[in-house]
């Protein structure tokens, strides 16, 4: 079963965008751009969403694939 995790290899801040990119098999840069656009159009709520996702999204277990 496919699970979503914070990215340890492809992260700039917390690994949220990298993890989402890995899960959906898209370039994490595209996810980052979407977060930036969402933040601009939502008057900063994208930042809150990012940090909430960072708190909720699990880290990959040690030894996991």
C-alpha positions in Angstrom: 0.0 0.0 0.0 1.4 3.4 -1.0 1.8 5.9 1.9 2.8 9.5 2.0 5.8 10.6 4.1 7.9 13.7 4.6 10.8 13.6 2.2 14.2 13.3 3.7 16.0 13.5 0.4 14.1 16.2 -1.4 13.4 18.9 1.1 14.0 22.6 1.4 12.2 23.3 4.7 10.3 20.4 6.2 10.0 17.9 3.3 6.3 18.5 2.8 6.4 19.4 -0.9 9.1 16.8 -1.5 6.9 14.1 0.1 3.8 15.2 -1.8 5.9 15.2 -5.1 7.2 11.7 -4.4 3.8 10.4 -3.6 2.2 11.7 -6.8 5.4 11.1 -8.8 5.7 14.8 -9.9 8.5 17.3 -9.6 8.5 18.8 -6.1 9.2 22.2 -7.6 5.7 22.1 -9.1 4.3 21.4 -5.7 6.3 24.3 -4.2 5.0 26.7 -6.9 1.5 25.6 -6.2 2.0 26.3 -2.4 3.4 29.7 -3.2 0.5 30.6 -5.5 -2.0 29.3 -2.9 -0.3 31.4 -0.2 -0.5 34.6 -2.4 -4.1 34.1 -3.3 -5.2 33.0 0.2 -3.6 35.9 2.0 -1.0 33.7 3.8 -3.2 30.7 4.6 -0.9 28.5 2.4 1.8 29.0 5.1 -0.5 27.8 7.8 -1.5 24.9 5.7 2.1 24.0 5.1 3.0 24.0 8.8 -0.1 22.0 9.6 0.7 19.4 7.0 4.3 19.3 8.3 3.0 18.5 11.8 0.6 15.8 10.6 2.5 14.1 7.8 4.6 11.2 9.2 8.3 10.6 8.7 9.4 7.5 6.8 10.1 4.7 9.2 13.8 3.7 9.5 14.5 0.9 7.0 11.4 1.7 5.0 11.5 1.7 1.2 
